[in-house]
Amino acid sequence: MKFFNSERRPDGVAEADWTSATWQMQNRVRDAEGLARFISPSADELAAIEKLATTFRFVITPYYASLMDPDDPACPLRRQVVPACAELEDSAGLEDPLDEVAHSPVKNVIRVYPDRIAFCVNNECALYCRFCLRKRMVGEPDWAMQKRELGEALDWIARTPEIRDVLLTGGDPLVYSDDRLDWLITRLREIPHVEIVRLGTRLPVTLPYRVTDELCERLRKHHPVWVNTHFNHPREITEPAIEACTRLVDAGIPVGNQSVLLKGINDDPETMKQLNEALVAMRVRPYYCYQAQLLAGTAHFRVRIEDGIELFQQLRGRTSGFAIPQYVLDTPHGKVPISYPTSRGRAGDDYVVEAWNGGIWREPNP
Ligand code: SF4
């Protein structure tokens, strides 16, 4: 299968270490010196690492760092994870634009819909994305979940019979050990009204070696289990990432992708088409593409909504329908699809629509 980028394992690192999730987590890049082992940091990046040290954690897996272009500060992978001074220039951004704290009946459970919750089971990720919606909590000790707090959240789910669909998120639930994850899903499976367990994880992208056969065997026991991951750019589709997604799918786990529309990273039709066609080729379904939120420190990532609508309209008719994710705006009221208005309304006994190529069709609809 076609992949777009190859990792560059540094000299002196044994393959057995490099492909171990534990080694990757223990050897993450956390400072300018570590970063310089993979890229030539620009003056802006160096200044940002210093200025933002106390604002939002900077941590990158060696695997992901090795995918970045060492000489191009505009590299679409580098921009997602390396601090930039532009993060200091956002007067409009908010700390919690979706009002998640106000939608939380118990610590780290977010309920926007009657029947579903996002359950932030930890606040740890393999790396920290500069545009993360949960910047306020990831890596912050106050938001970590103690076992007692996990128990309180599980008790709340057990006494709330409307909840049929639980999304384990964070942070990243795959940062958990296999045993801990198995324990948590077993507890959820003991609750009769929980029908679906979903995992939201970026580890197939940022640390694909975490997705082992052993993990997939554990997950398979708890079906129906769904996974949504988070590829934003075709260059994140590497051989190990394809293997990780293939393992999940082969274990009977439907895998979807939720990307974020990011200025200068994936906000052009060709990149978006390549990304989503490659996802489909590895049996990952493009699900949502989020409009970047009005989040503190992310003005340089936000695309005008009209431009996002235009981008996805350009994909219609030019690739398979299921290779086009739904472009959505997340709001405190839930997700709202935003798309080019193809319905032209009623004209007498006809309903009028506009096709992908601009053709107008009148469907008899007495
Ligand atoms: S992996 Fe997800 S939760 Fe973690 S920092 Fe990135 S966007 Fe945030």
Residues whose N, C-alpha, C, O or C-beta is under 5 A from the ligand:
A	BS01	SF4	C125 L127 Y128 C129 C132 L133 V138 G170 G171 R202
